[in-house]
Amino acid sequence: MQKEVHPEAKIAKGVHIEAGCLIEKDVVIGVGTTIAKGVIIKNGVRIGKNNEIHPYAVIGDTPQDKSYNNNLGKVTIGNSNVIREFATIHLPVGDKTETKIGNDNYLMAYSHVAHNCKIGNNVLLVNGATLGGYVEVEDFAYISAFVPVHQWVRIGAYSIIGGGLRIIKDLVPFAMAAGSPLRVVSYNSRGLRRNGFSQMRIEEIKKAFRVLFRSGLNTKQAVEKLKDDFKDNKDVEHIIKFVNESRRGIVK
C-alpha cells in the first residue's frame, strides 16, 4: 500500500511517514514527527515537532456541523503530542478560526476533538473521550474513558472526570468530578501531588473547595467569600476567574 503525500505539503526533513498515509497540499509537519500507517492529514493542518501519530488517526477532516461551508480555518497542533489509533481532530467552523492542541498531550485511541476546540498542555483524553464543538480544556486536565463533553463546556486545569460520565457544565480547576448526575466530589488531591503541588498549596485549595461546594452558599456568595478569605492566592484567583467567566454554570 503506497503512501500519498502531496508534493507541495511542507514536511520537515526526517519526518517518518509509513505506508497508506494521505497527506494533502496545505499541510505543515515539523521535524521529529512520526506518522504511522493509514493516517489521513487534510488541508489546513499545522503540526509541530516530535509528535507521534498512530495508525488510522484522521486530522483536519470537515467538522460535524451543518453550518460548515468550506470555511478557511486551521487545525494547529503543538509539539510532543501523542495521538493514538483512530483518534479524530476536526477543522473549525468559521474563517480564520482554529481548532488548537498545545504541547505534551496524550489523545488515546478513538478519542475525538471536535471543531473549534482548544486544548492546553499535558492534557489526557482516555480511550473514547469525546469533546463537542467549542470545548476548552485547560492544562493537565484528565478526561476519562468514554466521557462525552457537551459543546461550549470548559474543563479547568488539573481536574479529573470519572469514566463514562456526561458533562454539560463547566468543571472548575483542581476538581474531581464523579457520580450521576455529575458532581464535584472532592479536589483532585492525587493529581495535584503527582504534579508537584506542595502540601500547603493543596491545603489552601481544599479550604477553597469547602467554601465553594460545602458551605451552603450559592455560587455568587461563595465567590465573594473566596475573594475575602484568599487574597493573593493564585490558585484561588484562577478558580474565581474561571467561575466568573462561565457561561454554562459550573458542576456543583
KEMI-95677 format. One line per field, with one value per atom (N, C-alpha, C, O): residue number from 1; atom name; x, y, z. Coordinates in steps of 0.02 Angstrom, whole numbers. Example, Ala and Ser with C-alpha at 12.3 -4.5 7.8 and 13.67 -1.06 7.14 Angstrom:
BEGIN
num: [1,1,1,1,2,2,2,2]
atome: [N,CA,C,O,N,CA,C,O]
px: [660,615,660,712,642,684,645,670]
py: [-284,-225,-165,-166,-112,-53,2,57]
pz: [390,390,390,423,354,357,394,402]
This chain:
BEGIN
num: [1,1,1,1,2,2,2,2,3,3,3,3,4,4,4,4,5,5,5,5,6,6,6,6,7,7,7,7,8,8,8,8,9,9,9,9,10,10,10,10,11,11,11,11,12,12,12,12,13,13,13,13,14,14,14,14,15,15,15,15,16,16,16,16,17,17,17,17,18,18,18,18,19,19,19,19,20,20,20,20,21,21,21,21,22,22,22,22,23,23,23,23,24,24,24,24,25,25,25,25,26,26,26,26,27,27,27,27,28,28,28,28,29,29,29,29,30,30,30,30,31,31,31,31,32,32,32,32,33,33,33,33,34,34,34,34,35,35,35,35,36,36,36,36,37,37,37,37,38,38,38,38,39,39,39,39,40,40,40,40,41,41,41,41,42,42,42,42,43,43,43,43,44,44,44,44,45,45,45,45,46,46,46,46,47,47,47,47,48,48,48,48,49,49,49,49,50,50,50,50,51,51,51,51,52,52,52,52,53,53,53,53,54,54,54,54,55,55,55,55,56,56,56,56,57,57,57,57,58,58,58,58,59,59,59,59,60,60,60,60,61,61,61,61,62,62,62,62,63,63,63,63,64,64,64,64,65,65,65,65,66,66,66,66,67,67,67,67,68,68,68,68,69,69,69,69,70,70,70,70,71,71,71,71,72,72,72,72,73,73,73,73,74,74,74,74,75,75,75,75,76,76,76,76,77,77,77,77,78,78,78,78,79,79,79,79,80,80,80,80,81,81,81,81,82,82,82,82,83,83,83,83,84,84,84,84,85,85,85,85,86,86,86,86,87,87,87,87,88,88,88,88,89,89,89,89,90,90,90,90,91,91,91,91,92,92,92,92,93,93,93,93,94,94,94,94,95,95,95,95,96,96,96,96,97,97,97,97,98,98,98,98,99,99,99,99,100,100,100,100,101,101,101,101,102,102,102,102,103,103,103,103,104,104,104,104,105,105,105,105,106,106,106,106,107,107,107,107,108,108,108,108,109,109,109,109,110,110,110,110,111,111,111,111,112,112,112,112,113,113,113,113,114,114,114,114,115,115,115,115,116,116,116,116,117,117,117,117,118,118,118,118,119,119,119,119,120,120,120,120,121,121,121,121,122,122,122,122,123,123,123,123,124,124,124,124,125,125,125,125,126,126,126,126,127,127,127,127,128,128,128,128,129,129,129,129,130,130,130,130,131,131,131,131,132,132,132,132,133,133,133,133,134,134,134,134,135,135,135,135,136,136,136,136,137,137,137,137,138,138,138,138,139,139,139,139,140,140,140,140,141,141,141,141,142,142,142,142,143,143,143,143,144,144,144,144,145,145,145,145,146,146,146,146,147,147,147,147,148,148,148,148,149,149,149,149,150,150,150,150,151,151,151,151,152,152,152,152,153,153,153,153,154,154,154,154,155,155,155,155,156,156,156,156,157,157,157,157,158,158,158,158,159,159,159,159,160,160,160,160,161,161,161,161,162,162,162,162,163,163,163,163,164,164,164,164,165,165,165,165,166,166,166,166,167,167,167,167,168,168,168,168,169,169,169,169,170,170,170,170,171,171,171,171,172,172,172,172,173,173,173,173,174,174,174,174,175,175,175,175,176,176,176,176,177,177,177,177,178,178,178,178,179,179,179,179,180,180,180,180,181,181,181,181,182,182,182,182,183,183,183,183,184,184,184,184,185,185,185,185,186,186,186,186,187,187,187,187,188,188,188,188,189,189,189,189,190,190,190,190,191,191,191,191,192,192,192,192,193,193,193,193,194,194,194,194,195,195,195,195,196,196,196,196,197,197,197,197,198,198,198,198,199,199,199,199,200,200,200,200,201,201,201,201,202,202,202,202,203,203,203,203,204,204,204,204,205,205,205,205,206,206,206,206,207,207,207,207,208,208,208,208,209,209,209,209,210,210,210,210,211,211,211,211,212,212,212,212,213,213,213,213,214,214,214,214,215,215,215,215,216,216,216,216,217,217,217,217,218,218,218,218,219,219,219,219,220,220,220,220,221,221,221,221,222,222,222,222,223,223,223,223,224,224,224,224,225,225,225,225,226,226,226,226,227,227,227,227,228,228,228,228,229,229,229,229,230,230,230,230,231,231,231,231,232,232,232,232,233,233,233,233,234,234,234,234,235,235,235,235,236,236,236,236,237,237,237,237,238,238,238,238,239,239,239,239,240,240,240,240,241,241,241,241,242,242,242,242,243,243,243,243,244,244,244,244,245,245,245,245,246,246,246,246,247,247,247,247,248,248,248,248,249,249,249,249,250,250,250,250,251,251,251,251,252,252,252,252]
atome: [N,CA,C,O,N,CA,C,O,N,CA,C,O,N,CA,C,O,N,CA,C,O,N,CA,C,O,N,CA,C,O,N,CA,C,O,N,CA,C,O,N,CA,C,O,N,CA,C,O,N,CA,C,O,N,CA,C,O,N,CA,C,O,N,CA,C,O,N,CA,C,O,N,CA,C,O,N,CA,C,O,N,CA,C,O,N,CA,C,O,N,CA,C,O,N,CA,C,O,N,CA,C,O,N,CA,C,O,N,CA,C,O,N,CA,C,O,N,CA,C,O,N,CA,C,O,N,CA,C,O,N,CA,C,O,N,CA,C,O,N,CA,C,O,N,CA,C,O,N,CA,C,O,N,CA,C,O,N,CA,C,O,N,CA,C,O,N,CA,C,O,N,CA,C,O,N,CA,C,O,N,CA,C,O,N,CA,C,O,N,CA,C,O,N,CA,C,O,N,CA,C,O,N,CA,C,O,N,CA,C,O,N,CA,C,O,N,CA,C,O,N,CA,C,O,N,CA,C,O,N,CA,C,O,N,CA,C,O,N,CA,C,O,N,CA,C,O,N,CA,C,O,N,CA,C,O,N,CA,C,O,N,CA,C,O,N,CA,C,O,N,CA,C,O,N,CA,C,O,N,CA,C,O,N,CA,C,O,N,CA,C,O,N,CA,C,O,N,CA,C,O,N,CA,C,O,N,CA,C,O,N,CA,C,O,N,CA,C,O,N,CA,C,O,N,CA,C,O,N,CA,C,O,N,CA,C,O,N,CA,C,O,N,CA,C,O,N,CA,C,O,N,CA,C,O,N,CA,C,O,N,CA,C,O,N,CA,C,O,N,CA,C,O,N,CA,C,O,N,CA,C,O,N,CA,C,O,N,CA,C,O,N,CA,C,O,N,CA,C,O,N,CA,C,O,N,CA,C,O,N,CA,C,O,N,CA,C,O,N,CA,C,O,N,CA,C,O,N,CA,C,O,N,CA,C,O,N,CA,C,O,N,CA,C,O,N,CA,C,O,N,CA,C,O,N,CA,C,O,N,CA,C,O,N,CA,C,O,N,CA,C,O,N,CA,C,O,N,CA,C,O,N,CA,C,O,N,CA,C,O,N,CA,C,O,N,CA,C,O,N,CA,C,O,N,CA,C,O,N,CA,C,O,N,CA,C,O,N,CA,C,O,N,CA,C,O,N,CA,C,O,N,CA,C,O,N,CA,C,O,N,CA,C,O,N,CA,C,O,N,CA,C,O,N,CA,C,O,N,CA,C,O,N,CA,C,O,N,CA,C,O,N,CA,C,O,N,CA,C,O,N,CA,C,O,N,CA,C,O,N,CA,C,O,N,CA,C,O,N,CA,C,O,N,CA,C,O,N,CA,C,O,N,CA,C,O,N,CA,C,O,N,CA,C,O,N,CA,C,O,N,CA,C,O,N,CA,C,O,N,CA,C,O,N,CA,C,O,N,CA,C,O,N,CA,C,O,N,CA,C,O,N,CA,C,O,N,CA,C,O,N,CA,C,O,N,CA,C,O,N,CA,C,O,N,CA,C,O,N,CA,C,O,N,CA,C,O,N,CA,C,O,N,CA,C,O,N,CA,C,O,N,CA,C,O,N,CA,C,O,N,CA,C,O,N,CA,C,O,N,CA,C,O,N,CA,C,O,N,CA,C,O,N,CA,C,O,N,CA,C,O,N,CA,C,O,N,CA,C,O,N,CA,C,O,N,CA,C,O,N,CA,C,O,N,CA,C,O,N,CA,C,O,N,CA,C,O,N,CA,C,O,N,CA,C,O,N,CA,C,O,N,CA,C,O,N,CA,C,O,N,CA,C,O,N,CA,C,O,N,CA,C,O,N,CA,C,O,N,CA,C,O,N,CA,C,O,N,CA,C,O,N,CA,C,O,N,CA,C,O,N,CA,C,O,N,CA,C,O,N,CA,C,O,N,CA,C,O,N,CA,C,O,N,CA,C,O,N,CA,C,O,N,CA,C,O,N,CA,C,O,N,CA,C,O,N,CA,C,O,N,CA,C,O,N,CA,C,O,N,CA,C,O,N,CA,C,O,N,CA,C,O,N,CA,C,O,N,CA,C,O,N,CA,C,O,N,CA,C,O,N,CA,C,O,N,CA,C,O,N,CA,C,O,N,CA,C,O,N,CA,C,O,N,CA,C,O,N,CA,C,O,N,CA,C,O,N,CA,C,O,N,CA,C,O,N,CA,C,O,N,CA,C,O,N,CA,C,O,N,CA,C,O,N,CA,C,O,N,CA,C,O,N,CA,C,O,N,CA,C,O,N,CA,C,O,N,CA,C,O,N,CA,C,O,N,CA,C,O,N,CA,C,O,N,CA,C,O,N,CA,C,O,N,CA,C,O,N,CA,C,O,N,CA,C,O,N,CA,C,O,N,CA,C,O,N,CA,C,O,N,CA,C,O,N,CA,C,O,N,CA,C,O,N,CA,C,O,N,CA,C,O,N,CA,C,O,N,CA,C,O,N,CA,C,O,N,CA,C,O,N,CA,C,O,N,CA,C,O,N,CA,C,O]
px: [43,0,45,85,37,79,52,-8,97,76,66,97,22,7,19,-22,75,95,98,137,59,59,128,158,154,222,230,286,175,180,169,174,154,149,218,269,220,283,301,277,342,360,435,477,451,521,562,536,625,671,672,675,668,672,606,604,550,484,472,481,452,441,368,325,352,284,278,314,234,227,178,147,173,130,57,34,21,-51,-75,-135,-29,-48,-70,-48,-115,-136,-122,-149,-80,-64,-76,-44,-122,-144,-97,-47,-114,-69,-54,4,-106,-98,-86,-128,-29,-11,62,104,75,142,156,116,214,232,304,349,314,379,426,405,488,541,529,502,548,544,477,470,428,361,361,391,325,317,244,201,229,160,152,183,112,106,58,27,52,13,-60,-94,-81,-151,-176,-236,-131,-152,-174,-144,-227,-251,-244,-269,-209,-200,-224,-194,-277,-311,-284,-244,-307,-287,-303,-354,-258,-269,-239,-254,-198,-169,-97,-57,-81,-13,9,-21,61,85,157,198,172,238,288,285,334,391,377,339,408,413,345,338,296,232,232,270,191,187,115,71,102,34,27,62,-19,-26,-75,-108,-79,-116,-189,-226,-207,-276,-306,-367,-266,-292,-311,-280,-362,-383,-382,-415,-343,-333,-352,-326,-397,-415,-473,-483,-512,-572,-624,-617,-675,-726,-766,-776,-788,-824,-893,-923,-917,-985,-1033,-1064,-1039,-1080,-1111,-1075,-1177,-1212,-1199,-1211,-1174,-1161,-1094,-1080,-1054,-989,-1000,-1041,-962,-971,-902,-889,-859,-791,-753,-717,-762,-727,-652,-629,-614,-541,-511,-476,-525,-495,-438,-422,-406,-347,-354,-390,-318,-303,-230,-186,-216,-147,-129,-164,-77,-54,18,59,32,98,150,154,190,247,237,203,268,274,207,200,158,93,94,129,54,42,-31,-75,-44,-112,-120,-89,-161,-164,-213,-242,-221,-258,-329,-366,-348,-416,-441,-500,-396,-417,-435,-408,-482,-504,-502,-521,-478,-472,-498,-472,-550,-585,-567,-549,-574,-568,-619,-672,-605,-653,-707,-701,-760,-811,-795,-783,-795,-782,-714,-664,-712,-649,-602,-624,-538,-485,-496,-475,-528,-536,-491,-457,-492,-441,-467,-502,-450,-451,-379,-335,-367,-298,-282,-320,-225,-199,-129,-88,-114,-49,6,15,43,103,95,59,128,134,67,59,20,-45,-45,-6,-91,-97,-171,-213,-184,-252,-255,-227,-290,-291,-338,-372,-339,-375,-449,-482,-473,-543,-566,-626,-520,-541,-557,-533,-598,-622,-617,-641,-588,-584,-622,-601,-679,-723,-699,-649,-736,-720,-715,-753,-666,-657,-638,-642,-617,-594,-526,-487,-513,-447,-424,-455,-368,-338,-270,-231,-257,-194,-136,-125,-99,-40,-47,-81,-16,-16,-86,-99,-130,-198,-201,-166,-241,-250,-323,-368,-335,-401,-396,-360,-431,-428,-472,-511,-465,-499,-572,-610,-592,-662,-688,-747,-646,-668,-686,-652,-741,-768,-781,-821,-747,-758,-804,-789,-860,-904,-872,-819,-906,-879,-869,-908,-816,-800,-782,-780,-767,-745,-675,-634,-662,-596,-572,-607,-511,-482,-416,-370,-411,-351,-297,-309,-237,-178,-189,-222,-160,-157,-225,-231,-276,-341,-340,-302,-381,-384,-457,-499,-472,-540,-542,-510,-577,-575,-611,-640,-609,-635,-709,-749,-728,-798,-836,-897,-802,-835,-857,-814,-923,-945,-948,-983,-914,-912,-955,-942,-1007,-1054,-1019,-971,-1043,-1013,-1014,-1060,-963,-952,-931,-920,-926,-905,-830,-791,-811,-741,-720,-756,-661,-634,-572,-524,-573,-520,-456,-456,-402,-336,-333,-365,-297,-284,-348,-349,-400,-463,-465,-428,-511,-519,-593,-629,-614,-684,-685,-647,-728,-734,-760,-794,-744,-758,-832,-873,-850,-917,-969,-1028,-949,-995,-1002,-953,-1064,-1078,-1069,-1090,-1036,-1026,-1056,-1039,-1102,-1138,-1127,-1152,-1090,-1073,-997,-962,-973,-901,-876,-910,-817,-786,-728,-681,-731,-681,-612,-607,-559,-492,-484,-515,-443,-422,-476,-467,-532,-588,-585,-555,-616,-629,-704,-741,-728,-799,-818,-783,-873,-896,-971,-1001,-1001,-1072,-1118,-1098,-1180,-1231,-1295,-1326,-1316,-1285,-1216,-1200,-1176,-1107,-1104,-1143,-1058,-1049,-975,-938,-955,-888,-886,-921,-846,-842,-784,-783,-734,-675,-631,-645,-577,-522,-480,-483,-441,-403,-336,-284,-339,-280,-223,-166,-239,-186,-154,-93,-195,-169,-125,-74,-145,-105,-38,14,-38,25,70,131,40,78,112,165,81,109,147,156,169,216,189,226,123,95,118,118,138,158,97,41,109,54,18,-43,55,24,-21,-77,2,-39,-102,-156,-96,-153,-204,-264,-180,-224,-265,-324,-235,-272,-326,-381,-310,-361,-417,-476,-400,-450,-498,-559,-470,-511,-557,-615,-530,-570,-628,-683,-616,-669,-724,-783,-706,-757,-804,-864,-775,-815,-861,-920,-832,-870,-923,-976,-908,-952,-984,-1031,-962,-987,-1013,-1034,-1012,-1030,-1105,-1129,-1142,-1213,-1225,-1283,-1172,-1179,-1194,-1172,-1232,-1239,-1173,-1128,-1168,-1104,-1080,-1021,-1125,-1105,-1080,-1029,-1115,-1094,-1027,-984,-1019,-956,-897,-843,-907,-853,-833,-773,-881,-866,-826,-780,-844,-808,-737,-690,-729,-662,-618,-559,-647,-610,-586,-530,-628,-611,-560,-516,-568,-529,-463,-419,-454,-394,-360,-349,-346,-313,-243,-205,-226,-160,-143,-84,-193,-181,-196,-253,-144,-151,-198,-235,-195,-239,-312,-354,-327,-397,-418,-475,-373,-388,-406,-451,-372,-388,-458,-496,-476,-544,-596,-645,-584,-632,-641,-698,-586,-589,-627,-669,-613,-647,-722,-761,-743,-815,-848,-902,-815,-844,-851,-895,-809,-812,-858,-867,-887,-929,-994,-1027,-1011,-1075,-1126,-1186,-1104,-1149,-1164,-1205,-1131,-1135,-1084,-1056,-1072,-1020,-1051,-1105,-1014,-1033,-1027,-975,-1078,-1077,-1077,-1076]
py: [-60,0,62,72,105,163,222,229,263,325,378,375,426,479,546,569,576,640,693,686,746,798,830,845,842,869,939,960,976,1044,1047,1101,990,989,1006,984,1045,1068,1020,1028,972,920,925,922,932,941,879,823,890,836,786,805,722,670,649,602,681,658,588,577,543,473,463,473,442,431,360,341,320,250,242,290,180,164,178,175,194,202,269,279,316,382,427,419,473,525,592,608,633,699,749,746,796,842,902,908,946,1000,1051,1066,1077,1131,1103,1110,1071,1038,1056,1059,1069,1081,1032,1025,997,948,961,965,968,986,927,869,943,894,846,865,783,734,700,655,720,690,624,617,574,509,498,511,472,463,391,370,354,281,265,310,202,176,202,202,224,239,306,319,348,413,459,458,498,547,616,629,660,730,775,776,812,850,922,943,958,1028,1070,1059,1117,1163,1141,1171,1089,1062,1086,1084,1109,1130,1088,1093,1048,1003,1022,1030,1028,1048,991,946,995,949,890,894,833,775,747,722,751,720,647,628,607,535,519,519,506,496,422,398,388,315,297,341,232,211,236,233,259,275,334,343,374,438,482,478,525,571,641,656,685,753,802,800,848,901,886,921,834,821,875,913,879,930,919,862,973,966,937,941,906,878,932,927,983,1041,1064,1079,1067,1083,1155,1171,1198,1267,1274,1327,1221,1225,1234,1200,1281,1297,1308,1360,1257,1261,1321,1354,1337,1393,1381,1324,1435,1430,1434,1482,1384,1380,1330,1299,1323,1280,1233,1247,1178,1136,1148,1137,1170,1183,1137,1136,1099,1051,1069,1079,1074,1094,1039,1004,1033,987,930,937,874,816,789,769,789,758,685,667,644,575,569,583,550,543,470,447,433,361,340,382,274,244,271,274,289,308,372,386,409,474,520,515,567,614,685,698,730,801,841,834,882,913,987,1022,1009,1079,1121,1095,1186,1229,1253,1247,1281,1316,1391,1418,1423,1495,1512,1480,1562,1585,1611,1643,1598,1623,1599,1633,1542,1513,1452,1434,1419,1369,1315,1330,1254,1200,1193,1181,1199,1205,1155,1147,1120,1074,1096,1108,1102,1128,1077,1043,1070,1027,971,979,915,861,831,808,830,799,727,706,688,617,604,604,592,577,502,479,464,392,371,412,306,278,298,298,316,333,397,412,435,500,548,540,598,643,715,732,758,830,865,865,894,924,994,1018,1024,1090,1143,1144,1187,1247,1231,1275,1170,1155,1186,1197,1198,1223,1179,1175,1145,1102,1131,1149,1136,1165,1117,1086,1109,1067,1012,1021,954,899,874,854,875,850,777,756,738,667,654,665,631,607,531,504,496,423,395,433,332,300,319,312,344,358,423,438,462,528,572,571,610,647,720,733,765,837,865,860,894,928,993,1013,1027,1088,1143,1149,1182,1241,1224,1269,1162,1143,1171,1172,1193,1216,1174,1165,1149,1107,1138,1147,1155,1186,1134,1074,1158,1115,1061,1073,1003,947,918,883,933,901,828,809,788,715,697,700,679,661,586,561,550,477,447,483,381,345,357,358,367,371,427,421,481,541,585,607,598,646,716,726,763,832,875,881,905,946,1007,1033,1028,1086,1147,1156,1188,1250,1240,1289,1179,1166,1181,1173,1204,1217,1169,1160,1140,1094,1127,1143,1138,1175,1135,1074,1171,1142,1093,1105,1039,989,955,927,958,925,855,838,813,745,727,744,693,671,596,566,564,492,463,498,400,369,362,347,374,363,413,400,469,517,579,609,597,654,719,725,768,833,887,894,926,977,1048,1097,1052,1118,1121,1071,1181,1191,1159,1161,1129,1098,1141,1153,1164,1212,1179,1118,1219,1192,1154,1171,1103,1062,1014,983,1008,969,896,878,853,784,776,787,756,750,678,643,656,587,585,636,526,517,533,563,512,526,547,506,611,663,683,675,708,726,779,827,771,821,823,776,877,882,844,863,792,752,772,756,806,825,868,879,893,920,861,807,870,815,806,823,779,776,736,758,678,637,672,671,701,736,795,808,831,888,866,895,813,788,762,774,726,698,753,742,811,865,917,974,897,937,992,1035,992,1042,1028,971,1079,1072,1056,1070,1028,1013,1076,1077,1130,1193,1219,1243,1214,1237,1195,1222,1130,1085,1101,1100,1114,1130,1193,1196,1242,1303,1290,1317,1248,1229,1191,1202,1147,1109,1156,1146,1206,1255,1293,1306,1312,1348,1305,1331,1241,1196,1190,1184,1191,1189,1250,1243,1308,1368,1363,1378,1341,1341,1286,1296,1227,1170,1142,1102,1162,1131,1181,1161,1245,1296,1311,1342,1289,1307,1373,1392,1409,1472,1458,1408,1504,1497,1517,1542,1507,1516,1589,1600,1636,1706,1724,1758,1701,1714,1681,1711,1619,1583,1618,1621,1644,1680,1742,1757,1778,1838,1819,1855,1764,1742,1720,1734,1687,1668,1730,1730,1783,1845,1874,1899,1870,1898,1855,1881,1789,1743,1721,1697,1730,1703,1756,1746,1811,1866,1845,1816,1860,1847,1773,1756,1731,1659,1646,1650,1630,1625,1567,1573,1512,1456,1474,1458,1507,1527,1582,1584,1626,1677,1644,1667,1589,1552,1524,1528,1495,1468,1523,1515,1580,1635,1660,1670,1670,1693,1643,1663,1580,1527,1529,1526,1534,1535,1597,1594,1654,1717,1718,1752,1680,1679,1625,1618,1585,1529,1555,1599,1526,1542,1486,1498,1426,1369,1353,1309,1388,1369,1315,1285,1302,1255,1192,1192,1136,1074,1085,1109,1068,1076,1007,1002]
pz: [0,0,0,45,-50,-58,-16,-7,8,39,-15,-68,0,-48,-13,27,-28,3,-51,-99,-44,-95,-98,-46,-158,-164,-136,-122,-128,-100,-25,4,7,80,108,82,163,192,250,306,234,281,296,251,360,380,363,358,353,339,396,455,380,430,460,500,442,464,435,376,478,457,441,484,380,358,332,285,361,341,284,261,260,202,217,274,164,169,194,204,205,230,173,116,188,142,174,228,142,167,111,59,122,70,64,100,18,-3,52,66,84,132,202,247,210,273,290,245,354,379,435,481,432,483,505,463,571,597,607,606,618,624,682,734,673,726,733,774,694,698,660,607,689,656,642,684,582,560,538,489,574,564,507,477,493,437,436,487,377,366,393,392,418,444,387,333,399,350,380,434,345,367,310,256,323,271,267,309,218,209,271,304,286,341,407,459,407,469,476,429,537,555,615,669,607,659,676,632,741,763,765,724,812,815,861,909,843,888,909,965,865,879,856,811,888,874,856,899,792,767,747,703,779,772,716,688,699,639,636,685,577,557,594,593,626,651,591,538,601,548,577,626,545,569,515,459,532,485,440,390,455,415,430,478,388,396,460,480,492,556,547,494,600,601,624,677,583,598,532,484,529,466,443,385,487,467,430,403,430,396,321,290,293,222,190,160,196,168,193,156,258,288,288,284,293,290,360,377,400,467,468,417,526,533,593,641,589,647,663,621,724,745,803,854,795,846,863,819,928,951,947,897,999,1000,1049,1100,1033,1079,1102,1160,1058,1073,1049,1001,1083,1061,1041,1081,979,953,932,884,969,960,906,871,899,844,838,887,777,759,795,793,825,852,795,740,808,756,783,840,741,758,698,643,709,653,643,690,581,564,602,621,612,644,596,535,624,586,588,642,531,528,499,516,456,427,481,530,473,518,590,637,598,664,669,622,728,741,788,837,773,822,846,805,911,934,989,1037,981,1031,1047,1003,1112,1133,1131,1080,1185,1187,1239,1289,1227,1275,1296,1353,1251,1265,1242,1199,1271,1253,1237,1281,1173,1150,1134,1085,1177,1169,1112,1081,1099,1042,1042,1094,983,971,1007,1008,1035,1062,1005,949,1020,968,992,1046,950,963,908,850,925,875,856,880,810,783,837,885,829,870,943,985,957,1025,1038,992,1101,1123,1180,1233,1169,1220,1238,1195,1303,1326,1321,1269,1376,1377,1429,1480,1416,1464,1482,1539,1434,1442,1422,1375,1457,1440,1423,1464,1361,1341,1336,1294,1380,1381,1325,1295,1310,1253,1248,1296,1190,1176,1206,1198,1239,1263,1203,1153,1210,1153,1172,1217,1139,1151,1097,1038,1118,1071,1048,1071,1002,974,1025,1072,1016,1057,1129,1171,1144,1211,1223,1178,1285,1305,1364,1413,1358,1409,1431,1391,1495,1521,1536,1532,1553,1562,1615,1666,1603,1650,1668,1719,1630,1643,1621,1576,1653,1641,1627,1672,1565,1545,1532,1486,1575,1574,1514,1473,1510,1452,1442,1489,1379,1357,1390,1402,1406,1433,1375,1336,1367,1317,1348,1398,1319,1343,1297,1238,1325,1288,1257,1285,1198,1165,1211,1251,1205,1242,1315,1350,1338,1406,1414,1367,1474,1490,1547,1596,1539,1588,1619,1583,1685,1718,1726,1722,1738,1745,1804,1856,1796,1848,1873,1927,1834,1854,1824,1778,1851,1827,1826,1873,1773,1765,1762,1724,1803,1804,1738,1700,1724,1660,1645,1689,1582,1557,1579,1571,1607,1636,1592,1571,1577,1534,1573,1630,1541,1573,1530,1471,1559,1522,1550,1522,1606,1634,1643,1636,1659,1667,1732,1783,1728,1786,1809,1771,1872,1896,1901,1906,1898,1907,1972,2023,1971,2029,2053,2106,2018,2042,2021,1971,2063,2044,2038,2087,1979,1966,1953,1917,1984,1976,1990,2006,1984,2000,1943,1893,1950,1900,1936,1970,1930,1888,1914,1973,1868,1884,1938,1937,1985,2038,2058,2044,2090,2116,2182,2229,2186,2247,2291,2351,2262,2301,2258,2199,2287,2248,2224,2254,2172,2141,2177,2151,2238,2281,2249,2251,2221,2192,2132,2125,2090,2032,2050,2018,2103,2124,2152,2137,2194,2221,2165,2164,2117,2062,2021,1992,2019,1978,2020,1998,2079,2117,2160,2182,2173,2218,2290,2311,2325,2395,2439,2419,2497,2542,2564,2571,2575,2594,2538,2552,2478,2421,2415,2402,2423,2420,2475,2462,2535,2590,2577,2595,2545,2528,2476,2481,2427,2378,2411,2396,2457,2495,2533,2531,2566,2602,2554,2570,2496,2447,2422,2411,2413,2391,2444,2426,2507,2560,2555,2564,2540,2533,2472,2475,2416,2353,2350,2321,2380,2370,2434,2429,2494,2555,2606,2660,2590,2641,2643,2690,2592,2588,2554,2544,2536,2499,2426,2398,2394,2322,2289,2322,2224,2190,2195,2207,2187,2191,2260,2268,2311,2380,2395,2428,2371,2384,2351,2380,2291,2257,2296,2302,2322,2362,2424,2443,2456,2515,2497,2534,2439,2417,2407,2425,2378,2368,2434,2439,2485,2551,2589,2622,2583,2626,2596,2632,2530,2497,2454,2395,2484,2447,2425,2464,2363,2335,2329,2325,2328,2316,2242,2220,2204,2131,2111,2063,2149,2132,2142,2100,2196,2209,2161,2139,2144,2093,2027,1991,2010,1950,1953,1905,2010,2019,2011,1976,2044,2042,1970,1947,1935,1866,1823,1782,1832,1793,1805,1758,1868,1884,1855,1827,1862,1838,1762,1735,1727,1654,1627,1567,1672,1650,1619,1646,1563,1529,1538,1531,1554,1562,1635,1649,1681,1751,1765,1719,1830,1849,1877,1906,1869,1902,1977,2000,2015,2088,2121,2183]
